Every structure is written in C-alpha cells, then in structure tokens.
Amino acid sequence: MYTNYRDKSKLKPTAEKAGNILLQICRIVLGCTFIFSGFVKAIDPLGSTYKFDDYFRAFGGIFEIFTHISFPLAILLSTLELVIGLSLITKIQIRISTFFAMIFLLLMTLLTLYIALKKDIVSDCGCFGDALILSNWATFYKNLILVSLSILVYYFQDRFPPFFTPTAQNTTACIYIALALLLSTYCYRNLPLIDFLPYKVGVNIPNAMAIPDSAATDKYETTFIYAKNGVQKEFTLENYPKGDSTWKFVDQKTILISTGYKAPIHDFTIVNQQFEDITEQVLYNPGYTYLLIIYDLNEASARGAKKAEALYQKSKKSGAKFYALTASTDIDINAFKKKNNVTYPFCKTDPTTLKTIIRANPGLLLIKNGTITGKWNWRDID
C-alpha cells in the first residue's frame, strides 16, 4: 500500500499538467506577438518614426516638441519589443521579461482605449507597422487579450524554469539587444528587408489605383435640423419639410455610415513647376522613369542629392526620364538646388504619399510603363 501511494504521489494530476501546458502556450503566444510586433517595426524604423510624429502632433501642445526624438524612440520601442519577445520564448530573465511585458501591455491597453474613444487622433495605432493594419477598437480588444495573458504568465513565472545559467542569460540578453539594434540600423541605412508598403517592387501603380466597377462606395447619412415654433426637429433626405416655409433651416449633419472600397494606392499625383498634372504622362511612359523621392528638402541628405545628380546626367544620355518629387515649397526647392548644385527637375506630390512610397530621404524609384522595377535608398544609388 505504501508503495502504491508513493508511486501515485509522483504523478502530476491531469489538471496540473493541463494548466502547465496552457501556461506554456500563453508564454509562447505572448512571446511570438512581441517578436512579430518588434520585427515589423525594426525593419521599418522610419515608418515607426512617422507614427510617433503622428501621435505627438495629434496630442498637440507640449507633445509636439517630442517629434525631435521620434526616431530614437522608434528604435527603442522595436528593440524593447524584440528583446521581450525573444526572452519570453527562450526563458531569459523570465522574472524581468514577464514584468516588462505586463507593464508594457497595460500601458498600451490604456493608450489604445483612449485613442479608440477619441476616434480622430490617429487612424490606427501602428502596433504592427504596415504589415497588419487594425482598427483602433480591434487593437484595444487585442490588447485586452494580450494583457490578460501577460498577467497570467507573470503570476505563474515560477512555472518557467530557465534553459541557461544566469551568466548565459545575461549574455544572451545582450546579444538580443545588439541584434535588434543592428537590424534597425541596417534597414534605416538601406530599405526594409520586407516591403509591406503598397509601392513595392513589381506593383503596377495604375492598376493599384483602379477601383472596380462593382466596388462598394462610402455611405453617408445626412440629417437636417429644422425649427418650428421654437422647437427643433431632425429630418432625413426623405422626409425633410421641403417647400414648407413654417420650418426654418438650422443646421445639417453628415456622418459616415460605412466605408467603401479603398484602392491600395490613392492620392498619387505629380504636378510640375508649371502647375500641370503630369501623373499620367509619367505613369504611362513606355520607357524607364526615375523618381527621386525627397519628401522634405530641409532634412534630405546632401550626399544623396549629389549622387542623384550624377544619375540624372546619365539618364539624359540614356533617354530615361527623371523627376524629383517633393512636398517642400518653391523657396526651399530653389535654395536646395543652389546649395547642392543639382539641376534635375522638381515636381510636387503629397508628403504622406512620398513617405509611403519609400522609406528614405532621398530614395529612388524606377518605373517602366507604371510598373515599379526597383527601389533604393540614396546610399545604394550607383
């Protein structure tokens, strides 16, 4: 009897085994989510910088001064997420990594709730970069699930014995930090390893701008407010008091009911210095066309501008077209050309579109008959 009791005591109850398996799954799911989120930010540090800028400008006031540190904050965020995720997966410094995961997600949950309630602050939180766009409410619900997992994993952290010794864990953590920083640095100096933007190589811009005939359109609801005998009443287009002079018009409200189809590429226009729209002329050119993207001339690399000038001179000999696209003013354009001794023609394009085309300032796009055949950071222009 004693032997049987002893043997049974060595066996873990089924419920405890199931609980341990569930905890391991929670840890892995949490770690993979952090890795994915950190990776898509790390390979697109400028995209994360633009998102930080959006946040600071949306909050306004004193927050706008923080736009000057958006880039280092973008690097810090991606590095933090990658290190937390990798540490959770490999059980490195599990007490610290689970604590930071929980605090991070608690803060993000509160932030995304505020954004979802305010609606007009930012269109999406940018938690997964351009790889996966979620609505603000979807992001909040996602964070609720993740923060619940993080609390569970933090509370039961003793169920995750480490793989390595304390010294090996510290060394591994330093390696994770170094790898994350190297990844961000490489992608900043070149281009993202994976291009999640709509202007990726192989895309035909006119086709990506097309809207199918059967596509749904945005639907709006218009409400008219009229007053009669001091009492206000709301009407629709179907029942408003048309022709009844006893009702006096007060106000009109139009709200978006449902969003229709939105083309992957939209708002792409090119206007030359004579204020002529040359978009179709550029997109339907059967030969090669270079588009030098310099969204902000005041922040552009002078070395990049001069390398582009050398390419422009070669393009004139080969017959290829060459345009520099910017959102800067004519005054800035003239000053830039004089300062850097460049002669290529400048055209105007929306700044958001320019940032979406390529993550470089300047960056180079090569198209042929509207199809993107190449993209380069200015450092890689040969």
N, C-alpha and C positions, 0 to 999 in steps of 0.2 A: 504493500500500500504506500509506503514511504517513497519507494522508487517511482511509482506511477505519479504521485503528487509532484515529485521533483521534476520529472520529465514534462509534466503539463506546465509547470511554472516557467520552463524555458521557452515555451511557445507564446508568441505575442498574440493577443486577442485579434480576431479578424478586424474589428472596428479600429483598433490602433494601427494596424497595417494599412487599412484603407485611408485613415487620417494622414499617415506619413506620406503615402503616395500622393494624396491630394495636395499636401503642403509642398512637395517637390514640384508638382505640376504648377502650382501658384508661383513658386520661385522662378521656374523656367519661363513661364509666360511673361512674368514681370521683367525678367532679365532680357528676353528677346524684344519686348516692346521698347525698353530703354535703348537697346543696341540699334534697333531699326530707326528710332527717332533721332538718336545721336549721329548715326551714319549718314542719313539723308541731309542733315544739317552740316556735318563735317565736310561732305563733298561739295557743298554749295555755300561756302561762308558768306559770299556777297548776298545771296538770297536771304540768309538769316539776318544779315545786317540791314537789308531793306525792310524786313519785317519789324525789327527793333525800331527803326526810324518811324514806321507807321504807328507803332504803339505810342512812342513818345510824342509824336505830333498829334495823335488822337486825344491823348490825355491833356495836352496843351500846358500852358503856364510854365512852371519851373521845369517840367519834364522835358521840354524841348532842348534844354541845354545838354541833356544826356545823349543827344544824337551824335555828339562828337566821340562818344565811346561805344557806339553801336557795334563797330567791328570787333574790338576785343571782347565785348560781351557775347557776341555771336560765337567766337572761338571758345570762350569759357563755357558757354551753355552746351555746345556739342561735345566738348571734352568731358564735361561732368556727366552727361547722359551716357556716353560710351563707356566711361570708366565704371559707372554704377552698374550698367547692364552686364558688362564683362565680369565684373566682380561677383554679381549675383549668380551668374551661370557657373563660374569656376570656384565659387565659395571663397573668395578672397576678402579678408577682413569683414566677415559676414555681419558682425555687430555694427560696424560703421556704415557699410554699404546698405544694409536694410534700414538703418536710421535715416540716412540721407535720401533714400528712395521714398520713404514715408513722408518726410518733411517736404520734399520737392513736390510730390503729388498733392499734398494738402494745399500748398500754395497755388499750384496750377489749377486745382479744382475751384478754389475761391476766385481766382482771376477769370477763369472761363465762365463761371456763373455770372460775374459782373458784366463781362463782355456780352454774354447771351441776353441779359436783361436790358442792356443799353442799346443793343442791336446795331447802331450806326457807327460804333467806334472803329472796328475793323471787320472786314468781310469774313475772315477765318483766322484762327489763332496761329496757324503756321506750325503746329506741333510736329507734323510730318513733312515739312517743307512743301515742295511742289510734287512730291511723289504720291501723296494721298491728301486730297482736299476734303475736309469735313466741315459741315455747318457748325456754327457756334454751339447750338444745343446738342448736336451729336457729339461734339468734343467734350462738353460738360458731362454727358451721360457716360462716355467712355472713361473719363477721369474718375467718376464715381466708382466704377468697377475696379479701376486700377488702384485707387487709394484704399479700397476695401482689401484688395489682395496684399497691398504693402503693409497694412496694419496687421493682417494675419501672419504674414511672413516675419515681420518684426517681433511680434509677440512670441512666436514659436522659433526664434532664431537658434535656440539650443538644439533643435532637431536637425541642424545642418552642420555636421562636423566637417572641418576643413580638410581639403586634399593635401595641403602643403604645411610646412613648418612656418612659424611666424616670420622668420627671416626671408624665406622663399616667397611668402605672401607680400611682404613689403617690396621686394624686388620686382615681383610680377606687377604690382600696382603701379610702380614707376614705369615699367615697360608699357603698360596700357596708356598711361598719360602721354608718354613720348610718341607712341604710335598714333594716338588721336591728334596730337599737335602736328605731326608730320603729314598726316592725311589732309588736314585743313590747309596747311601751308602749300602742299603740292597743288591742290585743287584751286587755291587762290592764285597761285603763280601761273597756272595753266588754265584748264577749264574743268568743270565737274567730271569725275570719272564716268558717271552715268547721267545722261542728259534727260531730265524729266520735263523740260520746257517744251512748249508747243513748236518752237522753231528748231527742232533737232535735224541733224543731217538726214537727207532722204525725203523730207517733207516738201510737198508742193504747196506753196503759200496760197495761190488762188483756190486750189481745191479745199484747203483747210479753212478758207474764209467763206466758202459757199454754204448756203442754207438750203436744205432740201425743201421742195415744194410742199411736202406733207408735214413739215416740222411744225410743232406747236409754237405759238407765239405767246408773249407775255399777256396776261389777262388782268385788267384793272376794273375796279368798281368805283364809279363816280356818284357822289352823294351831293345833292343840292339842299341848301338850307334857306328856307323862306320864312318870313314873319308875317303874321296877320293878327291885328288887334293886340299887339304886344306879346304874342305867343309864337315861338319859333318851332318849326317842324322840318324834319328831314324827308327828302323825296329822292327817288331814283330817276333814271332817264325815262322810265316807262310811265311814271305817274306824277311827274312834277307839274305844277299848275301853269301850263303853257297858255298864254293868252288871258289869264285871269289877273287883272290889274289890282285886285284886292290883296294879292300876295306880293310882298316886296322881297326881292332877292337880297340875301345877307352874305352868303359865303358858299364856297364849293370845295369839296374834298375828294381827292382821288388817291386810292390805295392799291397796291399791287396784290392781287389775289393769288396768282400762280406764275411762276417763272417758266418761260418757254425755252426752246432750243437755243443754245448759245454756241456759236461756231468756235472751234479750238483757237483760231486766230481771228481777232476782230480789232477794229480801230487801227488798222495798219494803213497809214497814208504817208506819202512823201511829197513835200512841197518845196520847190526850188526857190532860189532867192528872188525870182520874178513873180513869186506867189502863184505859180502854176502847179496844179496837181499832176505829178508825173508818175503816179503809182503804177498805172497800167503799162506805161512806157517802160518802166524798169522791170516789172514782173514778167512781161511777155517778150522781153528781148531774147531772141534765139541764141545769142552768143553769151559769153561769160560776163558777169557783172560783179564787181567788188563793192560791198557795202561796209564802210568803215563806221563802226558804231562808237560814238563819243557822246554819251548822254549828258555829261557835264564837262565843259571845256576847262573850267576852273580846277577840276580835280583830275584831269587827264594827265597821263604820263607824257612828258616831253620827248623821251626816247621813243616811245611808241608812235608819237606823231611823226617823228623824223623817219622812222623805219617805214611808216606808211607812205611817206612822200617818195621814198626810193621805189616802192612798189607801184605807186601811181605813175611814175615816169616810165617804168617798164610796161605798164598796162597800156599806155598810149602807143607804144611801139607795136604791141601785140594786137591792138584793136579791141581790147576788153574795156568795158565801161567801168567807171569808178566814181562813187559818190560817198561823201562823208555825211552821216546822219547825226544830228544833234538836236537837243531841246534848248540850247543856250541862245542868248539874244544876239542880234546882229552886231552889237558893240563888242560882245565877247568873241564872236567869230573873227571879226577884223583884228582884234588885239591878239588872238591866238595865232592867226596866220602870220602876222608880223613878227611876233615873238619867236615862233618856231620855224619861220621861213618855209612855210608849206604853201602849195599852190592848188591842191585838189579842191574841187567844187563842194560847197556845203549845201545841205538841204535840211528842212525841218521835219521832225517826227515827234510824236507824243513821248514824253520822258518815261512813262510807265511801260510803253511798248518797247522802247530801247533797252530798258533794264530786263525785260522779258526775253528779248532776242538772244542776248549773250551776257554772260557774267564776266565782263571785262570792260575797262575804260582806258584806252580804246580796245575794241575787239573787232575781228574781221570776219565777215560773212561772204561766202562765194556762192552765187546762184546762177543757174542757167535755165532760161525759159520758166522761171518761177520756182524751180526746184533747188533746195539748199544742197550744195555739193561739198561744202566744207565750212568749218568754224575754227577760229584760232584766237587765242589770247595774243596781245600785241608782242609778248616775249617770244612767241613762236612764229612770228611773221618772218619769212625768209625771202 
